[in-house]
Amino acid sequence: MGTPVPEEEDAVLNDTLVTMEGWLGSNVTVRQAGGASVASFRLAATPRRFHAASGQWSDDTTQWFTVNAWRALGEGCAASLRRGDPVVVVGRLRASTWTNAQGVQMTSFEVDAQVVGHDLNRGTSEFTRTSRPAGEEGQAA
């Protein structure tokens, strides 16, 4: 199953954008795809439910997603994130369908990240600004 390389100038309408919070279930891996670097990691998201009648919280089934972060975002993920870190991810949800070796059609969901950061509800983090390319000094973020 190939991962399409998002082009920086591509515009997409009616996309499925998601915001997810969860825990890194793997370390970040970096590879090249279509001439661009992409960092990938597994994200475990376990919904919690409050039951008003009992006053108790319970965990639902953990959902696993592959998160892909391209170019500079991927480099930042590789330098900053480790297995077990709590994170927040914003990105495009994409379904991938393929047939496995047994002939069964499989579907997985991946997120092409636009924003990734540590979840500061669960700990603290220290930020190091990356250098900007020449000509970007003084531009508003």
Steps between C-alpha positions, in 0.01 A plus 500: 500500500668819384482827682417795273743788532309819583614791289539831676292680237215246488161628614236257624131565556263297718782326684451318828705691758543348845646607832627207703662464837676185603830333574784403267488123470829487309811704449504726196644349181618712206507392136506655153185494286485663159806713573363634830576390853211366705501410868247245621384378838214305651252689716282328761179686581285360781166678542388543862133508596341644812199309633282749686298232680807346665724807500777285347724529195574205272728442201355405162692294246839646405512612138832493314597736220810549288600867492714632212679834534668639189811710452584749782214377721632146469851613589362671810307187597809281460707735717236556768273199548559163665286192562265565791481879451154659524423698182235701320477454122301703247486369145316341211345158558561260213377142454731248332354176365699200379475123466718299739687175423192296593285688248309695764428866433643713782451866589714720721475867584797733481533866588710736288598741776490876465581570867657277768586599855545365848179490708584746779208374710720197566843655557737777401713553193788723398487669159799572278428725204639381167687748283307664220618497139662824380245768415243395760643710785251752629197337337202441725430139589 
